[in-house]
Amino acid sequence: MASRTGRFVLTLSDDGRGIDDDAIYAQALKKGLIEGERAKHSSDSLHRLLFTPGFSTTEKVTTFSGRGVGLDVVEATAIRLNGDVTVRSSPGHGVTFRVSVPLHCARLAVVPLRVGKEWIAVNASEITSIERTSDLTGLLSAASLFPGPEPKQSLKPPFLRVECLTGSRWAFDEVGQPEDVMVREASAFAKGSHGVIGGARMRDGRSVLLIDLNLLSTIAASVGQN
C-alpha cells in the first residue's frame, strides 16, 4: 500500500501458480465472449475477461468462489472513484492486482510531524524509523518545507530523526500519535508545491498537508542538497 503523486495504490500479490490463460480462453469461448484461435488472444486481453460480470473459470461453486462476482464489483467501484484496476500474472509466478484511486478518495494511516510551529502528516507506511538525536549531520531539514527566513533555526535540539523508505533522513521537532484520516484534495496553491499529495483533518480538528517525504528527498538528491 502506497501513495504516489496524488494516487493511493493498493497492491495485492500471491506466490501461487498464476492465472491459467487457457482456462480463461476456453470459458470465454464457451460463453461467446471471444472467437478465433487461442494464439490471437494475448494474456492481457484474456486477463481483462476476469472483470466481466458472471465470469469464472471455477467449475465448482462455493461460498467464496465460482459465482463470477467480485472483480467486476472492485473495478466498478474503482472506476466510480476515477481509479482503475490492473492485473499481472505469469504461469508459476503468482498474480498481482493493483488498485489505484485518487488519494482524496482514500483513508490513510498517517504520522503527524512538527517542525517549529508547523505540523504536516506523512504516510505511515513510508516511515521506517524515528529516533532522537542531537546531530543534524546527513539530515534533511524539515524546516525547509515551510516559507520564511532562516527556517533551519526553527529546529531545536534534541531532534527527531525520521528515516524513510528511500533511506533519506529528515529532522523534525515532534511526532504525534498515528491516525487514520480521510485524505482530501489539497488547495490549488498547495497542489502546486513539490511533495504535497493532499490534505487531512486530524482528530483534534487541525488541518495539515499530507507530504511525500520520499519524493522530496529524491528531488533534493537530484539538485545536490543535504
C-alpha positions as CSV (number, residue, x, y, z in Angstrom):
1,M,0.0,0.0,0.0
2,A,1.4,3.3,-1.0
3,S,0.7,6.9,-2.1
4,R,2.2,8.0,-5.4
5,T,1.9,11.5,-6.7
6,G,-1.7,12.1,-5.7
7,R,-2.8,8.4,-6.1
8,F,-3.5,5.8,-3.5
9,V,-2.2,2.4,-4.7
10,L,-3.1,-0.9,-3.1
11,T,-1.1,-3.9,-4.4
12,L,-2.1,-7.5,-3.7
13,S,0.1,-10.4,-4.7
14,D,0.4,-14.1,-4.1
15,D,3.0,-16.7,-5.0
16,G,0.7,-19.3,-6.4
17,R,0.5,-20.9,-9.8
18,G,-0.7,-17.8,-11.5
19,I,-3.6,-17.3,-13.9
20,D,-4.5,-20.1,-16.3
21,D,-4.9,-18.3,-19.6
22,D,-6.0,-21.5,-21.4
23,A,-8.8,-21.9,-18.9
24,I,-10.0,-18.3,-19.4
25,Y,-9.9,-18.8,-23.2
26,A,-11.9,-22.0,-23.0
27,Q,-14.6,-20.5,-20.7
28,A,-14.8,-17.2,-22.7
29,L,-15.1,-19.2,-26.0
30,K,-17.9,-21.3,-24.4
31,K,-19.8,-18.1,-23.3
32,G,-19.4,-16.5,-26.6
33,L,-17.3,-13.6,-25.3
34,I,-14.5,-14.2,-27.8
35,E,-13.9,-16.0,-31.0
36,G,-10.9,-17.1,-33.0
37,E,-7.9,-19.2,-32.2
38,R,-6.1,-19.1,-28.9
39,A,-2.9,-17.6,-30.4
40,K,-4.9,-14.5,-31.4
41,H,-5.5,-13.5,-27.8
42,S,-2.8,-12.1,-25.6
43,S,-2.5,-12.7,-21.9
44,D,-3.5,-9.1,-21.1
45,S,-6.7,-9.4,-23.2
46,L,-7.6,-12.7,-21.6
47,H,-7.0,-11.3,-18.1
48,R,-9.4,-8.4,-18.7
49,L,-12.2,-11.0,-19.1
50,L,-11.8,-11.8,-15.4
51,F,-13.6,-8.5,-14.8
52,T,-16.6,-9.5,-16.8
53,P,-19.7,-9.9,-14.5
54,G,-20.6,-13.5,-14.0
55,F,-17.3,-14.8,-15.5
56,S,-15.5,-17.6,-13.7
57,T,-13.1,-20.4,-14.6
58,T,-14.0,-22.4,-11.4
59,E,-16.2,-25.4,-12.1
60,K,-17.3,-25.8,-8.5
61,V,-19.3,-23.0,-7.0
62,T,-18.7,-22.3,-3.3
63,T,-19.5,-19.5,-0.8
64,F,-16.2,-17.8,-1.8
65,S,-15.6,-18.6,-5.4
66,G,-17.2,-19.7,-8.7
67,R,-20.0,-17.2,-8.9
68,G,-18.3,-14.7,-11.1
69,V,-18.9,-11.9,-8.6
70,G,-16.1,-9.9,-7.1
71,L,-13.5,-8.5,-9.5
72,D,-16.3,-6.7,-11.6
73,V,-17.5,-5.0,-8.4
74,V,-14.0,-4.0,-7.4
75,E,-13.4,-2.5,-10.9
76,A,-16.8,-0.8,-11.0
77,T,-16.1,0.9,-7.6
78,A,-12.6,2.0,-8.7
79,I,-13.9,3.5,-11.9
80,R,-16.6,5.3,-10.0
81,L,-13.8,6.9,-7.9
82,N,-11.9,7.8,-11.1
83,G,-9.5,4.9,-10.5
84,D,-8.5,1.7,-12.2
85,V,-7.6,-2.0,-11.5
86,T,-4.8,-3.8,-13.3
87,V,-3.7,-7.5,-13.1
88,R,-0.3,-9.1,-13.9
89,S,0.4,-12.8,-13.9
90,S,2.8,-15.4,-15.4
91,P,2.5,-19.2,-15.1
92,G,4.0,-20.4,-11.9
93,H,4.8,-16.9,-10.5
94,G,1.6,-15.9,-8.9
95,V,-0.8,-12.9,-9.5
96,T,-0.5,-9.2,-8.7
97,F,-3.6,-7.0,-8.6
98,R,-3.1,-3.2,-8.3
99,V,-6.0,-0.9,-7.4
100,S,-5.3,2.8,-7.9
101,V,-7.6,5.7,-6.9
102,P,-7.2,9.4,-6.3
103,L,-5.7,10.0,-2.9
104,H,-8.5,12.2,-1.8
105,C,-10.9,9.2,-2.0
106,A,-8.9,7.1,0.4
107,R,-8.4,6.7,4.2
108,L,-4.8,6.6,5.1
109,A,-2.7,5.8,8.2
110,V,-0.6,8.9,8.8
111,V,2.0,10.1,11.3
112,P,1.8,13.8,12.3
113,L,5.2,15.5,12.5
114,R,6.0,19.0,13.8
115,V,8.9,21.4,12.9
116,G,8.8,24.7,14.7
117,K,5.1,25.7,14.9
118,E,4.1,23.8,11.8
119,W,2.6,20.3,11.5
120,I,2.4,18.1,8.5
121,A,1.3,14.4,8.0
122,V,3.2,11.6,6.3
123,N,2.0,8.2,5.1
124,A,2.9,5.9,7.9
125,S,4.0,3.2,5.5
126,E,6.7,5.4,4.2
127,I,8.5,5.8,7.5
128,T,10.9,3.1,8.6
129,S,12.2,4.5,11.9
130,I,12.0,7.5,14.2
131,E,14.8,8.2,16.7
132,R,16.0,11.0,19.0
133,T,19.3,12.7,18.0
134,S,21.3,15.8,18.7
135,D,23.3,15.5,15.5
136,L,22.0,17.1,12.2
137,T,24.7,15.6,10.1
138,G,23.2,13.9,7.0
139,L,19.7,15.0,7.9
140,L,17.4,16.9,5.5
141,S,15.8,19.9,7.3
142,A,12.1,19.6,7.5
143,A,12.1,23.4,8.3
144,S,12.9,24.0,4.6
145,L,9.4,22.7,3.8
146,F,7.9,25.9,5.0
147,P,8.4,29.5,3.8
148,G,10.1,32.1,6.0
149,P,13.6,33.5,6.7
150,E,16.3,31.2,8.1
151,P,13.9,28.2,8.5
152,K,16.6,25.9,9.9
153,Q,16.6,28.0,13.1
154,S,13.1,26.8,14.0
155,L,14.6,23.3,14.7
156,K,15.6,22.9,18.3
157,P,17.7,20.0,19.7
158,P,17.2,17.3,20.6
159,F,15.8,16.5,17.1
160,L,13.8,13.6,15.8
161,R,15.5,11.7,13.0
162,V,12.8,10.4,10.7
163,E,14.0,7.8,8.2
164,C,12.0,7.0,5.0
165,L,11.8,4.0,2.7
166,T,14.2,5.7,0.3
167,G,16.8,5.9,3.0
168,S,16.5,9.7,3.4
169,R,16.6,11.1,6.9
170,W,14.7,14.2,8.0
171,A,14.9,16.3,11.1
172,F,11.7,17.2,13.0
173,D,10.9,18.5,16.4
174,E,8.0,16.3,17.5
175,V,6.0,13.3,16.4
176,G,2.3,12.9,17.1
177,Q,0.2,9.7,17.5
178,P,-0.6,7.9,14.2
179,E,-4.1,8.4,13.0
180,D,-6.4,7.1,10.2
181,V,-7.6,10.1,8.2
182,M,-9.7,10.7,5.2
183,V,-7.4,12.3,2.6
184,R,-8.8,15.4,0.9
185,E,-7.7,17.2,-2.2
186,A,-5.2,20.0,-1.4
187,S,-5.9,23.6,-2.3
188,A,-4.8,24.7,-5.8
189,F,-1.9,26.6,-4.2
190,A,-0.7,23.7,-2.2
191,K,-1.1,21.2,-5.1
192,G,1.5,23.3,-7.0
193,S,4.1,22.7,-4.3
194,H,6.5,19.8,-4.6
195,G,5.7,16.8,-2.4
196,V,2.1,17.9,-1.4
197,I,-0.2,15.0,-2.2
198,G,-3.3,16.1,-0.3
199,G,-4.7,17.4,2.9
200,A,-6.2,15.9,6.1
201,R,-8.1,16.9,9.2
202,M,-6.7,15.4,12.4
203,R,-8.8,14.2,15.3
204,D,-8.1,17.5,17.2
205,G,-9.6,19.5,14.3
206,R,-6.2,20.6,13.0
207,S,-5.9,20.7,9.2
208,V,-2.5,19.6,7.8
209,L,-0.9,18.9,4.5
210,L,0.0,15.4,3.6
211,I,3.6,15.4,2.4
212,D,5.5,12.8,0.3
213,L,9.0,12.9,2.0
214,N,10.3,10.2,-0.3
215,L,9.6,12.3,-3.3
216,L,11.1,15.4,-1.7
217,S,14.3,13.5,-0.8
218,T,14.6,12.4,-4.4
219,I,14.3,16.0,-5.6
220,A,16.8,17.1,-3.0
221,A,19.3,14.5,-4.1
222,S,18.9,15.4,-7.7
223,V,19.9,19.0,-7.0
224,G,22.7,18.0,-4.7
225,Q,21.2,19.3,-1.4
226,N,21.9,17.9,2.0
